[in-house]
Protein backbone atom coordinates (compact mmCIF):
# COMPACT_ATOMS: atom_id res chain seq x y z
CA UNK A 1 0.00 0.00 0.00
CA UNK A 2 1.03 3.56 -0.73
CA UNK A 3 -0.21 7.08 0.03
CA UNK A 4 0.37 8.83 -3.30
CA UNK A 5 2.81 11.26 -1.68
CA UNK A 6 5.87 11.12 -3.95
CA UNK A 7 9.19 10.72 -2.12
CA UNK A 8 11.51 11.31 -5.06
CA UNK A 9 11.78 11.45 -8.81
CA UNK A 10 13.93 8.66 -10.20
CA UNK A 11 15.37 7.85 -13.58
CA UNK A 12 14.85 4.62 -15.51
CA UNK A 13 18.45 4.10 -16.60
CA UNK A 14 18.21 0.74 -18.34
CA UNK A 15 15.46 -1.33 -19.92
CA UNK A 16 16.37 -4.97 -20.48
CA UNK A 17 13.96 -6.99 -22.56
CA UNK A 18 12.87 -10.29 -20.98
CA UNK A 19 10.72 -13.17 -22.23
CA UNK A 20 7.56 -11.83 -20.60
CA UNK A 21 8.27 -8.15 -19.95
CA UNK A 22 11.27 -6.04 -18.99
CA UNK A 23 13.80 -5.61 -16.20
CA UNK A 24 14.29 -1.96 -15.25
CA UNK A 25 17.21 -0.34 -13.49
CA UNK A 26 15.95 2.75 -11.67
CA UNK A 27 18.26 5.25 -9.95
CA UNK A 28 17.54 8.09 -7.55
CA UNK A 29 19.93 10.14 -5.45
CA UNK A 30 16.96 11.54 -3.52
CA UNK A 31 15.24 8.32 -2.37
CA UNK A 32 16.37 6.98 1.02
CA UNK A 33 17.37 3.35 0.44
CA UNK A 34 18.56 2.74 4.03
CA UNK A 35 15.42 0.75 4.87
CA UNK A 36 14.89 -0.91 1.47
CA UNK A 37 15.57 -4.62 0.98
CA UNK A 38 15.17 -7.07 -1.88
CA UNK A 39 11.50 -8.04 -1.96
CA UNK A 40 10.23 -4.61 -0.88
CA UNK A 41 7.76 -2.65 -2.98
CA UNK A 42 8.45 0.71 -4.57
CA UNK A 43 5.84 2.35 -6.78
CA UNK A 44 7.11 3.85 -10.04
CA UNK A 45 4.60 6.18 -11.71
CA UNK A 46 1.93 4.56 -9.56
CA UNK A 47 2.82 0.96 -10.41
CA UNK A 48 3.73 -1.27 -7.46
CA UNK A 49 6.98 -3.06 -8.34
CA UNK A 50 9.13 -5.50 -6.34
CA UNK A 51 12.81 -4.73 -5.79
CA UNK A 52 14.87 -7.66 -7.13
CA UNK A 53 18.33 -6.16 -6.51
CA UNK A 54 19.94 -3.10 -4.93
CA UNK A 55 23.23 -1.32 -5.65
CA UNK A 56 23.87 2.03 -4.00
CA UNK A 57 21.29 4.52 -5.22
CA UNK A 58 19.91 2.19 -7.91
CA UNK A 59 17.67 -0.86 -7.88
CA UNK A 60 16.13 -3.27 -10.37
CA UNK A 61 12.56 -4.44 -10.82
CA UNK A 62 10.84 -6.82 -13.20
CA UNK A 63 7.76 -5.55 -15.04
CA UNK A 64 5.47 -8.14 -16.59
CA UNK A 65 4.12 -7.77 -20.10
CA UNK A 66 0.64 -7.51 -18.59
CA UNK A 67 1.72 -4.49 -16.52
CA UNK A 68 3.33 -2.91 -19.60
CA UNK A 69 0.07 -3.45 -21.53
CA UNK A 70 -2.01 -1.69 -18.82
CA UNK A 71 0.27 1.27 -18.02
CA UNK A 72 2.48 3.94 -19.56
CA UNK A 73 5.95 5.23 -18.74
CA UNK A 74 7.73 2.01 -17.83
CA UNK A 75 8.96 0.65 -21.15
CA UNK A 76 11.71 3.17 -21.89
CA UNK A 77 14.29 5.35 -20.10
CA UNK A 78 12.91 8.48 -18.47
CA UNK A 79 11.88 10.05 -15.19
CA UNK A 80 9.39 8.38 -12.87
CA UNK A 81 7.67 9.31 -9.61
CA UNK A 82 8.83 7.06 -6.75
CA UNK A 83 7.24 6.10 -3.45
CA UNK A 84 8.23 3.33 -1.04
CA UNK A 85 5.45 1.20 0.42
CA UNK A 86 3.94 2.70 3.53
CA UNK A 87 4.27 1.30 7.05
CA UNK A 88 1.20 0.97 9.25
CA UNK A 89 2.72 3.63 11.51
CA UNK A 90 3.10 6.19 8.67
CA UNK A 91 0.98 9.28 8.27
CA UNK A 92 -1.56 8.98 5.49
CA UNK A 93 -0.85 12.28 3.78
CA UNK A 94 -2.61 11.40 0.52
CA UNK A 95 -5.09 8.52 0.34
CA UNK A 96 -4.87 4.72 0.30
CA UNK A 97 -3.26 3.71 -2.99
CA UNK A 98 -2.77 0.06 -3.98
CA UNK A 99 -0.27 0.61 -6.78
CA UNK A 100 -2.52 -1.35 -9.15
CA UNK A 101 -3.19 0.98 -12.07
CA UNK A 102 -6.80 0.82 -13.29
CA UNK A 103 -6.23 2.32 -16.70
CA UNK A 104 -4.60 4.98 -18.81
CA UNK A 105 -6.03 8.47 -19.28
CA UNK A 106 -5.07 11.28 -21.62
CA UNK A 107 -4.24 14.87 -20.75
CA UNK A 108 -6.67 17.27 -22.44
CA UNK A 109 -5.36 20.49 -20.88
CA UNK A 110 -2.45 21.49 -18.66
CA UNK A 111 -1.98 25.19 -18.14
CA UNK A 112 -0.99 27.70 -15.45
CA UNK A 113 -3.80 29.42 -13.57
CA UNK A 114 -2.28 31.98 -11.26
CA UNK A 115 0.35 30.18 -9.19
CA UNK A 116 -1.26 26.76 -9.74
CA UNK A 117 -1.90 24.58 -12.79
CA UNK A 118 -5.21 23.36 -14.17
CA UNK A 119 -5.07 19.74 -15.30
CA UNK A 120 -7.91 18.19 -17.32
CA UNK A 121 -7.80 14.49 -18.11
CA UNK A 122 -9.99 12.21 -20.20
CA UNK A 123 -10.50 8.87 -18.47
CA UNK A 124 -11.53 5.59 -20.09
CA UNK A 125 -15.34 5.35 -19.95
CA UNK A 126 -15.23 2.23 -17.76
CA UNK A 127 -13.28 4.17 -15.10
CA UNK A 128 -15.15 7.48 -15.31
CA UNK A 129 -17.99 6.28 -13.06
CA UNK A 130 -15.51 5.84 -10.19
CA UNK A 131 -14.32 9.47 -10.34
CA UNK A 132 -16.18 11.94 -8.13
CA UNK A 133 -15.94 15.64 -7.37
CA UNK A 134 -13.84 16.11 -4.20
CA UNK A 135 -12.84 12.44 -4.43
CA UNK A 136 -9.31 11.11 -4.65
CA UNK A 137 -7.49 9.85 -7.72
CA UNK A 138 -3.90 8.84 -8.40
CA UNK A 139 -2.18 10.16 -11.53
CA UNK A 140 1.26 8.65 -12.25
CA UNK A 141 1.42 7.74 -8.58
CA UNK A 142 0.47 11.19 -7.25
CA UNK A 143 -2.52 11.42 -4.89
CA UNK A 144 -4.76 14.27 -6.05
CA UNK A 145 -8.22 15.69 -5.35
CA UNK A 146 -10.73 15.92 -8.19
CA UNK A 147 -12.22 19.41 -8.59
CA UNK A 148 -14.84 18.78 -11.25
CA UNK A 149 -16.20 15.85 -13.28
CA UNK A 150 -18.06 15.98 -16.59
CA UNK A 151 -18.85 12.72 -18.41
CA UNK A 152 -15.41 11.12 -18.98
CA UNK A 153 -13.27 14.18 -18.23
CA UNK A 154 -12.21 15.55 -14.87
CA UNK A 155 -10.15 18.50 -13.66
CA UNK A 156 -7.59 18.92 -10.92
CA UNK A 157 -5.81 21.95 -9.51
CA UNK A 158 -2.10 21.30 -8.99
CA UNK A 159 -0.36 23.43 -6.39
CA UNK A 160 3.16 24.69 -7.22
CA UNK A 161 4.82 22.21 -4.82
CA UNK A 162 3.26 19.19 -6.55
CA UNK A 163 4.34 20.44 -9.97
CA UNK A 164 7.85 21.14 -8.71
CA UNK A 165 8.56 17.78 -6.99
CA UNK A 166 6.91 15.33 -9.43
CA UNK A 167 7.08 14.47 -13.11
CA UNK A 168 3.64 16.05 -13.61
CA UNK A 169 5.48 19.23 -14.63
CA UNK A 170 6.14 17.60 -18.03
CA UNK A 171 2.48 16.97 -18.88
CA UNK A 172 0.99 18.42 -22.06
CA UNK A 173 -2.14 17.74 -24.11
CA UNK A 174 -1.99 14.23 -25.54
CA UNK A 175 0.26 12.84 -22.79
CA UNK A 176 -0.99 9.49 -21.51
CA UNK A 177 -1.01 8.96 -17.74
CA UNK A 178 -1.55 6.06 -15.32
CA UNK A 179 -4.80 6.32 -13.36
CA UNK A 180 -5.80 4.56 -10.16
CA UNK A 181 -9.27 5.36 -8.92
CA UNK A 182 -10.12 5.51 -5.23
CA UNK A 183 -10.32 1.92 -3.98
CA UNK A 184 -13.37 2.75 -1.83
CA UNK A 185 -15.29 3.63 -5.01
CA UNK A 186 -14.44 0.22 -6.49
CA UNK A 187 -15.69 -1.63 -3.39
CA UNK A 188 -18.90 0.39 -3.21
CA UNK A 189 -19.52 -0.30 -6.90
CA UNK A 190 -18.98 -4.04 -6.34
CA UNK A 191 -21.45 -4.04 -3.43
CA UNK A 192 -24.07 -2.19 -5.48
CA UNK A 193 -23.50 -4.21 -8.66
CA UNK A 194 -22.36 -7.70 -7.55
CA UNK A 195 -22.96 -9.29 -10.96
CA UNK A 196 -20.86 -6.82 -13.00
N, C-alpha and C positions, 0 to 999 in steps of 0.2 A: 504494500500500500504506500501511497505517496500523498503529498498535500498540494502539489501544483505550484509550490514556491521554489523557483529555480535557484539552485545553489551556485551554478557556474555555467559558463558557455565553454564547450569543448570543441575539439576539432577531430573529425574523422580523418585520420592520416593515411590509412591503408584499407583497401577493400579487396579481400581475397575470395575469389569465387570457390564455392564448395559444391558438392553434388546436389544438395537440396537447400541452397541459400548462399549466404556469405559469412565470412568471419571479418569483423571490423576491429581495427586498432583505433582507439579513441584516446586522445591526450588532452589534459587540462592542467595548467599550472595553478589554477584557482580552486580546484576541488580538493578537499581534505581527504586524502586516502589513508590516514592513520588508523581508521577503524573499518577499512574495507578488506574483505577476504574473498578468496575464490569461492564462488557459490552465492555471493551476495547479489542483490538486485540494484541496478542503477537504471533509471529511466532516461532515455535519449529521445528528445522530441516527443515525449509522452509515451514512448514504447518501453515497457518493462523488459529489461534484458539482463541475463545472468553473466556475471564476471567469470571468465574461464581462465584468465591469467592476469597477473599484475607485474609491472616493471616500472618503478619510480612513479612518474606522473602520467603513466599510460596504462591502459588495460585493454583486454580483448573480450569480445562477445561474439556469439554465434547468432545469426538472424535467419530464421527459417524462410523458405520461399513463400509460405503462407503469410508470414508477417510482412514480407516485402510486397506481396500482392495487395495487402489491405492498408498500407501506409505510404507515406512519402518521406523523403529526406534521409534514407538510410542506405541507399544503394550506391552512393558515390561520395568522394571526399567533400567536406564542407563543415560548417559550424552547426552544432546541435546544442539544445538546451539540456542541461544535466541536473538530475536530482537523485540523491541516494534514497533508498527506502526508509520510511519513517519508523521510529521506535514508538512503542505504546506510550512512552513518557514524553514524547515530543509535543510541542504546541501545534495545533492544527490551524496554521495561518491562512490556508486557502480553503480547500474542501477535500473530502475523501476521494482520492483518485486511484483507480486500480492499475493503470498503466496498460490497459487493454483497449486499444484504439477502436472506436466504433465505426469510423468511416473517414472519408476524405472530403473536405469542403474546399471551396474556391473563394479567394478574396475578390470582392466586387469593388470595394473602395477602401483606401487607406490614405488619410490625409490629416494634416495638422488642423486642430481647432483650438485656437488659443495656445495654451501650454501643453495640451493633451493631443491625442490622436483619435480620430473616429475610424473604427474598423467595421466594415460590413462584409459579412460572409454568407455565401450561398451553401446551404447544407443539403446533403442527399435527402430526398423526400421521406425516405423511411426513418431518418433520424430527426427530422424537423419537429415531429410531434412531441419529442422529449425535451425540446428547448423552450424555456419559459422566461418571460420578463422577470427580472430580478433573481433568476435562477443562476446556477453555476454551470460553467462549461470549461473544458480544458482544450486549449489550442496549442499544438506543438509542445505539450507538457505544461503550459502555463495556466494556472487557475484564474479564471476571469468571471466577471458578473455580466450577465446579459442585460442590456438597457432596453431593447425593443425587439419585438418579433413580428414579422409579417410574412405569412405563407412559409416559404422555405429559406428566407433570408433573415438574418438577425444582426444587430449592431452592438458594439462594445465601445466603451470609452477607455482608452489606455492612458494611464498617468505617465508622466515623463520618466519616472524611475523604472517602470516595467519596460518601456521602450529601450532605455539605456542599458539594462542588465540582461536582456534576452535577445534572441535572434529575431524577434518580431519586428525589430527596426528595419529589416530587409524586405518586409512584405510590400507587395504592389499588386494592382489588379491582375488577375490571372494566376497568381501564386496559389498552389495547392497546399493545404494544411491538414495535419492530423487532428481529428475531433474525437473527444471522449465526452459523452453526455453525462449528466449527473446520475450516479448509480441509483439513487433513490427513485428517480423518474422511471428507470427501467423496471425496478421491483414493483412499483405501483402499477405500471402498465401490465405487468405479468399477472398481478392479482385481479385486475379489472378485466383482462382478456386472457384467461388461462388457456384457451385453445388456439391462440395465434402463434 
